[in-house]
Amino acid sequence: MSELHFRPMERADIGACSALFCTVFSEPPWNEDVSPEEAQRYFENCFSLASFRGFVAESGGRIVGLAAGFLKPWRMGMEFYLDEFCVAPSFQGKGIGSRLLDEIRTRLAEEGVFGAMLNTERAYPAYSFYLKNGFSDAGLSVLVREKQI
């Protein structure tokens, strides 16, 4: 594996991030049917928000991991909501995700962000990954999404 490089996501990364997103989330346990166009639209919309914070992990000039989230106010200051996080299947289990989270924490702390939160399913492998990386289970939460407004 080439040396890893971590940096903020840039608009020029949208194509590569969209492809990675589709690759990861089309596989088990997610098995989502996300088109490249939908993924690209998601990342383009992210960049339209001033509160967006995105990060990538690169190996050999290729994006192999990404994180997309948003700053949001909370009573203790600003916190980071991690909306999407993934690592290329062939790079999983090598510590890249943990290192990317560490990099995110460092960069956000420099901005004065006090904490981070996310939602995941307990049945997914991501749940134990996040627990291992310092997140805690805040209890039962239910997310309801309307199909259209």
Long-range contacts (C-beta under 8 A, 24 or more apart in sequence): 1-59, 1-91, 1-94, 2-59, 2-60, 3-59, 4-57, 4-58, 4-59, 4-64, 4-96, 4-99, 5-57, 5-58, 5-59, 6-55, 6-56, 6-57, 6-58, 6-99, 6-100, 6-103, 7-55, 7-56, 7-58, 8-53, 8-54, 8-55, 8-56, 8-107, 9-43, 9-54, 9-55, 9-56, 9-66, 9-67, 9-68, 11-47, 13-43, 13-54, 13-56, 13-63, 14-40, 14-43, 14-44, 14-47, 15-40, 16-62, 16-63, 17-43, 17-54, 17-56, 17-63, 17-66, 17-68, 18-42, 18-43, 20-63, 20-64, 20-65, 20-66, 20-86, 20-88, 21-66, 21-84, 21-86, 23-88, 23-89, 24-86, 24-87, 24-88, 24-89, 25-86, 27-89, 29-123, 29-124, 29-125, 30-124, 42-84, 43-68, 46-70, 53-80, 53-104, 53-107, 53-108, 55-100, 55-103, 55-104, 55-107, 57-87, 57-96, 57-99, 57-100, 57-103, 59-91, 59-96, 64-88, 64-91, 64-96, 65-91, 65-96, 65-97, 65-100, 67-100, 67-101, 67-104, 69-116, 69-118, 71-111, 71-113, 74-114, 74-115, 76-114, 76-115, 77-112, 77-113, 77-114, 78-111, 78-112, 78-113, 78-114, 79-113, 79-114, 79-115, 79-116, 79-117, 80-104, 80-108, 80-113, 80-115, 80-116, 80-117, 81-116, 81-117, 81-118, 82-116, 82-117, 82-118, 83-118, 85-118, 85-126, 97-129, 97-133, 98-129, 98-132, 98-133, 101-133, 101-134, 119-143
